[in-house]
């Protein structure tokens, strides 16, 4: 499920006969639940709206789903090799790594 860029993952608790959901593309904890698909969808949207409203009241910026920035630490020798390969292909290191990861 998706709403305003936030994505929910759902599980079903067979014993309680209820759906449980969690927004999975943010570090903040946003959960929701419902007994039917309609109720679950409504609860998901309400939870996202509640989260956005809570952040606004606190004067905090809501965490946006994945910015596209990723910081990793790698061995300096691997860093050097990747930089050389990127240069040979006339690409930035970032573009080269993105291409490699996507492929």
PyMOL commands that set and color helices and strands:
alter all, ss='L'
color gray80, all
select helices_A, chain A and resi 37-58+76-88+93-102
alter helices_A, ss='H'
color red, helices_A
select strands_A, chain A and resi 2-3+6-13+18-23+31-34
alter strands_A, ss='S'
color yellow, strands_A
deselect
rebuild
show_as cartoon
